[in-house]
């Protein structure tokens, strides 16, 4: 009941005209930033942070603005992922697996609208969890040490094997290739140059934006140019702009399930929306994909990861507010925003700054309603992008991609590497290798290495630490099950089909 009273107090703060205006502006900016491939929520929040401080906004107003941008980016990332097969941010990688095939099948409007609705449901469930369980979940998150985080990421990699049921070997090869790419650059432990081939430009490693834009954007442009001639579009114009009640019913429980899982994973510092969306996609595929339609344009494959990545984004606020530990890269920037105002996040924040904390939580409810109202009517507008002919669309994508990549380090090397990765990605796609596991492996690789190093340094190099805690053992068992289960299910199904065929012949 105390939480409800505090939440009511928060709505009084969030309902101030200046805070409502800031939430609306942040939601719109976040959607636009999320739509643009390569920018992502971290860049959006980082750009607006000095502006908010220079405008001398009150701390609660500044935090509401940054949170609205963050949440808006999670909404916006799905748009380019569905329409162009180019994820706006890492959390939208999984959405492309079924969102883009839906768009190619003429259901872009349905994919956009159901993803907006599932994002809203995931965000609301996570915000409720944030209001009710923040202190409890923060203490639970503390039980995850470096060893547990490493095993969690191993589990996420293993989940990829079940993501593409008919290509588990190619999926794992792609994921391992991503892990290998993440090792390029200076070894943080020894200072040794790894896989740089004497090129100073690779000393800091390969940038995430270069990999994403190269493997998704450039390779997609090559596919578009290959499959169509001037004046034609690869994707048909969408017929229906909104999902129907049947599609809503089909996705409802998957959306709720994914929201809860995403929220729990989001609470873990550093886990983030990428892991959440990958795990929930695998869960929904194994639970509901009886017809083998996942990856071919299944609406459930769009709703689940979108609910999860938005829920995880909200969950990341829990360790930030209650422990002072950023739950994601974006919340790390927000911690910096609080320090500018001489506010220290941590256990005492709820007592010392109740207006700030509860005003922020209440503004998330309001911001999510704004984003839903903003995104649903704009589905038709977004879908019209599909009417643009390829001879105009490809140069536009290329321009946005090249500017986005060049803006990071302002080096032509990144542009050349992006094009090279795009050509490699094009060949891999022709050979049937999925791109999403490769990107996920690349994203998780650095975190896996860091946590493994920390765990081994704690145990003086003994790998037994990876198998000591109950959490670690549980995750190892789940990882093994995820790897073995698809093969066992296929063998059992084949034997059953064989018996059925035999009995039919006997009859």
N, C-alpha and C positions, 0 to 999 in steps of 0.2 A: 504493500500500500504506500510505503514511503516513496518508492520509485514513481508511482502514479502521481503523487503530489508534486514531486520534483519535476516530472514531465510536464504537468500543467503549468508550473512556473516557467519551464523552458519555452512553452508555446507563447507565453506572454512576451518573452524576449524575442522569439523568432517572428512574431506577428507585427513587430514595429515596422513602419513603412520603409525605412532605410534597409532593414534586414531582408524584407520581402523583395525589394528592388534588386539588392545585391544577389540574392539567391536566384532570381530570374535571370539576371545578367550572367552569372556564373554558370548556370545550367546551359544557356545558349552557347556561350564561349566554349564550354567543355565539350558539347556535342560537335561543334565545328572542329575543334582540335582533335577529338577522337576520330573524326571522319578522315582527317588527313593522315595518310600512312607515314609512319616514322616519328611523328611528334610525341604522342602518348601523354598520359596524365602528368608524369614527372615534369616534362617540359612546360606543359600548360600551367601548372602550379608555380613552377620556378619563375616563369615569365611574369606572372601576375603578383608574385610576392613583393617585389620592390615597389610595384605600383600601389598596392594596398597600403604599404607602410608610408610611402611618400604622400599619399592622400590623407594621412593621419586618421585612418578609420579606427574605431574602437576595437579592442582585441577580439571580442565575440563576433563583430561584423566582419573583420578580416578573415577569421577562421571559417565563418559561414560561406564567404566568397570562395575560399580555396577548396573547401569541401564540396561545394556545388560544382566547381570545375572538375574535380576528381570524379565525382559520380557521373557528371555529364560525359566525360571522356569514356567511361565504361559503357554508357549508352551508345555513344557515337561510333566506337570502334567496330560495331557490328555492321555498319552501313556499307563501308568499303569492302568488308569481309564477304558480305552476301552478294553485293552487286558486281564487284570486280575481282574477287578471290584474293584481295590484298588486305590482310588484317590491319586495322588501324592501330592496334596495340597487341602486346603478347597475349593478353587475356582473351582476345577474339580469334585466336588461331583455330580453336576447335569449332567455332561457329561456321567457318568456311567449309568444313568437311561436308555438311549437308545444306548449308545456306546457299552456297554457290550453285550446286546441282538443282536446288529448288528454283533459283533464278533462271537457270538455263531451261527449266521445264515450264517457264511462263508463270511461276508463282513467286516472283520477287516481292510483290505486295504482301502476300501471306507471310513469307519469311520475315520481312521487316516488321510487320504488325505483331506477329506472335513473339518475336524476339523482344520487342518493346514491352509487351505485356509481361513476359516471363522475367525481364529485367526489373520491372516494377514490383512484381510479386517477391522476387528474391531480395530486392532492396528493402521492402517493407518488413519481411520476416527477419532480416538481419538487423534492421533498426530496432524492432521489438526486442530481439535478443540482446542488442547493445544496451537498451534501457533497463532490461530485467536482470541480466546475468553478467554484466561487465566485471564486477569484482571477483566473482566465482571463477569465471573462465580465465581471467588473468592469472590467478593462482595456479590453475591447471596447466596453463601454457608454460609455466616455469619448470614443469617436470620434463620438458623437452630440452635435452642437452645436445651437444654437437653430434654424438653417436646416433641419437634418435632422429635428428634432422637428416643425417646421411642416409639412414635406412628408409626414412620417409621418401626421399628423392629416388632411392633405388626402387622402391615400390611404385612411384610415379612412372619411372622408365619401364618397369615390367608391365604396367598397365597399358603401355603403348602397344604391346604385342597383341592384346585383345581388342585394340581399337580398329584394326583393319583385319577382319577375321580371315579373309582369304589370302592375305599376304603377311603373315606374322614374321617370316624370316626377313623379308625386305624392310618391314617396319623397324625391326630391331637393328638391322644394318644401318638404316637411315638415322636412328637415334644414336647409335654408337659413333657414326660419322660426325654428328653434331657435338657429341662429347669430345671427340678428338679435336675439332675446330676450336673448342673453348680453351684448349691448352696452349694455343698460340700466344706468344708474348713472354714477358719476363716472369720467371718463377718467383712468386711472392716469398717463398721460404729461403731459397738459396741465391736469388738474384741472377740465375743463369738464363740466357736467352734460349727459348724453346721454339723450334719450327719457324723461325723468322727468316731463314735463308740469307742472313746478312743484311736484310732490308730494315732500316731504322723505322719505317712506317708501321711495321708489324710489332714493334717493341711493346706497344700498349695493347696488343691483341687485336682481333677483328671486332669491329663495332657491331652491336646488335642491329642497328638500323641498316648497315650495309648488307648484312646477311638476310634480313627480312625483305628489304626492297629488292635485292638481287634475286633471291630464290623465289619470291612470290611475284613481285611487280614486273621485273624484267622478263622472267620466264613466261609469265602470263601474257605479256605483250607479244612475245615471240609466238606463242600458241595462237593468239588472236590473229596475227598477221599470216600465220600458216593456214588457218582454217577458213579464212574469209578473204574476199577480195573487196575492192573499194566500193563504198556505199552500202555494204551489208553489215549487219550486226550479228555477232555470234549468239547473243542472247535474245530470245523473243521478248516482245513487250508484254508486260504483265497484264493478265486479264482481271483478276480480282485483287482489290487493294486491302481487304481485311480478312482475317481468319474467321471461320464460322464456329458455331457452338460445338460441332463434332471435334474439330481440331483442338478447341480449348479443352474439351473433356479428355481427349487422348493425351494431352500434354500436362494436365493438371497435377496429377500425383508425381510425375517425373519432375515437374517444376518445384513442387514443395520439397521433395526428397533432395534435389540438387541444391536448393536454397539452404537447407539445414547443413548438408555436407560442406558446401562452400563457406558457410559462416564459421563452422568449426575449424576448417583449414585456414581461413583468413585470420583467425585469432592467433595462430602460430606465427611468431615473428619471422619474416623472411620467406614463408611458404608462398603466399600470394595467390593471385587470381589464375595464373598460368597452370599451376599444379591443380588447383580446385577444378577448373574447367576440364582438364585432361582426365582426372579421376572420375568426375561425374559423368562425362561422356561414356567412359568405359562401363561404369555401373549401369547406366541406362541401356546401353547396347546389350549387355549380358542379361539384363532383367526383362527387356521388352522386345528385342529384335528377333521375333519369331520368323519373320518373312525374309530376313536378310536385306532389308531396305536401308539400313544405316550406311551413310556414305554415298547414297544414290539420290538423296533429296527427301529424307524423312524429317517431318516437322518436329518430332521428338528430339532429334539430334541437333536442332537449332535451339529449342527451348531450354534444354538441360544445361549446356555450357553457359548460356547467357544468364540464366538464373544464378548459376554458381559464381561466375566472375564478378557480378554485381554484389552478391552476398558476401563474397570474400573481401571485396573492397571495403565494405562497411565493417566487417569483422576486424580488419586491420587497425581500426580506431581503438579497439579495446586495449591492446598492450600499450599503445601510444598514450592514451589518457590515464590508464590506471597504473602503469609501471614506468612510463617514460621511455619505453623501448619501441622504436618504430616497427610497425607490422609490415611495412612495405617501403619501397623507395620513395613513393609519394608522401606517405605519412612522415618519413624522415625529413622531408622539406618542410612539412608543417610543424615539426618539432623546432626547426630553425625559426619558423615564423613566431612561435610562442616565446622563444628566447629573445627575439627582437623586442618583445613587450615585457621582458624581465619576468616571464611566467615559466615556472619549472613544472613540466608534466610529471605526474607520479601519484602515489596513493592519496596524498593530501589535496590533490586538485579538486576532487568532488566536494570537499569541505570548504576550501579556501576560495574557489571560483565557481560556485554552483550555477550562476547565470551563464557563464561561458560554456560549461560542459553541457548542461541541459538545454541551453539555447541552441547549441550545435546539434544535439540529438533531435530536438524538435524540428529544426530547420531541414533535417534530412527527410523527415516525413513530408514536409511541405515541398521540398525540392524534387522529390520523387513524383509527386502529383503533377508538378509543373512539367517535368520531363516527359511524363506519360501524355499529358495534354498537348505538349509541344511536338512529340514525335509521331503520335498516331495520325493527326491530320496531315503531316508532312510526308507520309508514306508515298502518296501519289507523286509528289514532287521528286522524291528520291528515285522512285521507280522510273521516272522520265529520263533519267540518265541513260537508261537502256536504249532509248531512241536515238542516241547520238551515234552516228556512223563510226566505224573503226578508224577511218582515215583521219578523223578529228579526235576521237577518244584516245588513241594510242599516243599521239604527240602530247596531249594534255597530261596523261598519266606519266609519260616520260619526263615532262617538265617539272611536275610536282616531285617526282622521285629524285631527279638529279639535284634539284634545289635543296630538298630535305637532307640528302646525303652530304652534299657539299657544305651545308650550314654547320655540321657537327665539328669538323676539324679544318675546313677550308683547304683541303688538299685534293689534287687531281688523282692521287693514288687511290683514294676511296672510290672515286667514280669508275676508274679502270677495274678495281676489284669487284665492284658491284656488277658491272657488265659481265666480267668473267664468271662470277657466281651465277648470274642469270643464265648464261649459256650452259653451264654445268647443270643447273636446275632444269633447264629445258630438256637436256638429254636424259636426266634421271627420270623426269616425268614420262618421257616416251618409253623408258624401260620399265615403267610401272612402280617406281619408288615414290612413296608418299612424302610430301614436303613438311607437313606439320610435325611428325616425330623428329625430323632433323633439327628444326627450329627449337623444339622443346628440349632436345638433348643439349643443344648449344646454350640455352638459357639456364638449364639446371647444372651444367658442367662446372662452372666456376663455384657455385654454392656447394656442390657435392665435394669438390676438392678441398675447399676451405674447411668445411665441417669434418671431413675425414682427417685432415692434418691436425685440427684442434683435438679431436677425440684421441688420436694416437699420441699426441704430445701429453695429454692428461694421463694416459696409461703407460707412458715410457715405451711406446712402440708396440704394445701387445694388442693384437686385433680382437682379443676376447672381449674388450669393452663394447664391441658392436653387438654382442649377444647377451649382455648381462641384465639389462632392465626388462621388465614385463612388456613395456611399450615396444622396444626393439624386437623382442622375440615375436610378438604379435604381428608386427609389420613384415618380418622375414617370412613368416608362415603365409601371410596374405599375398606377398610377392610371389612365392612359390606356387600358390594356388592359381594366381592370375596367369602365370606362365603355362602351367600344366593343364588347367581346366579346358581351354579351347580345344586342345588336341584330344582330350578324353571325351568331350562332348561330341566332336566330329566322328570319332571312332565308334562311339555308342550309337550315334544316329545312323552311321553307315551300316553297322551290324543289324540295327533294328529294321532299316530299309531292306536289307538283304533277306532277313527272315520273313518280312512282309511279302517280298517278291516271291520267295520260295513257297509260302503257304498259298499264295494266289495261284501259282502254277499247279500245286498239288490239287487245289480245288478244281 
